[in-house]
Amino acid sequence: MLPSFTTISIAVVYHSAFGHTKKLAEAVARGAAQPVNSHVHLIRAEEASEHWDTLNAADALIFGSPTYMGAVSAGFKDFMDKSGNLWLKQRWRDKLAAGFTTSGSYNGDKLAVLQQLAGFAAQHGMIWISLGLKPGDAEEDGANTHVLNRLGSYLGAMARSVNDSPEVTPPQGDLDTAEFLGKRVAEMVYRFKSKE
């Protein structure tokens, strides 16, 4: 039996220069679309200005950026800055939020990016959803790339994309972790909305 509401809307907003973050965004969207009647909108950060109405109407926003020099990319930061008018009106207050990132090294200060995304969500009055997974049991040499949360993140999904070539796909475990995050956010939206 479906709850009194019949659909949920989730927007995945991301910036991707080499295609790796896009692949993660697509995995997040697949996960978010798994629950019945989930409508997922995949929006490039540089095109977000054309989709403010969609973002304002969404039940949850999931943010994704590559990690560049320990921070979000300039393309994603531009989106953050352009959301200032929505911040003034608190249009995203009490929406659910989550985030994901990727970089070429195991660390690369990806945590700093997830913290930046969580801080951005907090500025908008949003409720942050963590990854909700314990660290995966990866081998010491990192060869065990199929496990969930192999990079051991808690705040959001992380991936290691070794090459700047768009043909190189993040490891399957990282894509599966991103998909897990999307599904978790959708399930949380259902949980929150069922109590309204």
N, C-alpha and C positions, 0 to 999 in steps of 0.2 A: 504494500500500500504506500503510495507516494504521500509525502507531507502536503500541507495545504498549499504551499508554493510548488510550482511545477518545474521551474527552471532556475538555474543559477548561471551567472555570467562571470567569467574570469578573463582578465587581460594579462598577457605576458608581454612586457615591454623590454626590449633588449637592444643593445648596440653590438655589432660584430664587424670587425675589420677584415679578418681572414677567413671567416666562416665557421670557426670553432664554437663561438658563443651562439651563433645561429643554430647549430646542431644541438646544443644543449637546450636552447629555447624550444626547439621542436620536440625534444624529449619531454620537457616540462609540460608542454601543451598536450602531448599524448596522454600523460598521466592525469592531467586536469580534466581531460575529456572522458575518462573512464566511467565515472559515476553517471547514472542515467540522467538525461536532460541537462547536461553541462554544456554551455556554449562558451567556447574558448576563442579569444581574439589574439592573434599573434601580430604584434605591432612593433615595427622598427622604431627605435628611439628618435631617429631623425625625421620620421613621419608622424610623430605623436601629435603635433599641432593640428593635424587633420582629423584626429580621433578623440578630442577632448570629451565629446559627448559619450563615446563608448567607455572611456576611462571613468567618467563620472558616474555612469550607470552600473559599472561592474561591482560585483560583491567582493572581489579580491583582485589585487594587483600583484603580480610576481615580476620582480625586477632582475635583469641580467646584464652584466657588463664584463668585458675582459679586465684583467688586472694589469694596469700599465703603471709602472713606477710606484707601486704600492697604493694605487688609487683607481677609481673608476676612469674609464676612457673619457676623452674630451667630448666625444659624441654623446655619451650618456650624461655627462655633467651638464651639457647644453640642455638636454631634456629636463633635468632636475631644476635648472635655473628658470626655464620657461614655465614651470609649474607654479611659479610664485603667485600668480593671480588666483589660482585655485587654493593655494595655501591661505591667502588672505580671507577667502570665503569659507575655509575649512571644508571644502567639497569632498575630501576623501576621509574625513573624520570617521573613525570606527569601522572602516573597511579593513579586511584582513590583508596582510602583506607578507611576502617572503622574497628570497633572493638567491642568486647563483652567480658563479664567476669561474673563469678559467685563466690559466697562465702557463707558460712553457716549463716552469720548474715545479718541483714538488711543493715548495712554499711560495716564493714570489710575493709574499705579503697578501695572499688572497684573503686572509682573515680581516685585514684592514679594509678591504673592499666590502665584504659582507657587513662589517661594522658601519661603514659609510652608508650602505643601502638601508640598514636598520635605523640609523640616525635620521636619514631622509624620511623614512616612513614615520618615525616618531614625530618629526617636525609637522607632518601632515595629520597627526593625531590618529594614525593607523595602529592596528594590533599586529605585532610581528609573530609569525609562525616559524618555529625552529624546524630543523631537519627531522628531528625525532628518531634518529638512528644512533646506535653505538658505533664506534669505529669498526671498520671491517678488519678481517684477519688477513691482511696482506703480508706477503713474504718480505723479508728484509731487503731483497734486491728490487722490489717493486714489480716483479714479473707476474704476480697474481693480480692481473688487471681486471678480472671479471667480478670481483666482490663489491658489494654495496658499501659506500662510504669508505673506500680504501684510503682516502686522504685524511680521514678522522675529523671531519668538520661537525660542528653542532649547530652553528648559527644559520647555515644554508648549505646549498650544494656546491661542491668544488670539483673542478676537473683539471687534469694536467694535459695540455695539448702541446706535444713536443715540437711541432714544426709550424712555421708560418704559412705553409701551403694549405689551401682550402681542401685539397684532396685528402689530407690526413684527418681522420676522424678521432675524436677523443676516445679513450678506451671504453669498452662496453660497460664495465662496472660504473664508470662515471656517468655515462648516458642513462643507465638504469637508476642511478642515484637521483639524477635530475627528474626522471619520470616518477620516481617515488615521491619526490618533493611536490610535483604537480598534483598527484593523486591525494597526498596528505592535505594540501590546501583545499582541494575540492571537498574532501570529506569534512574538513573543519567548517567550511562554508555551510554545508548541509546541517551540521551540528548546531551552529550559531543560529541559522535561520529557523530551525525547527523549534527554537525556544522563544521566538518573537511572538 
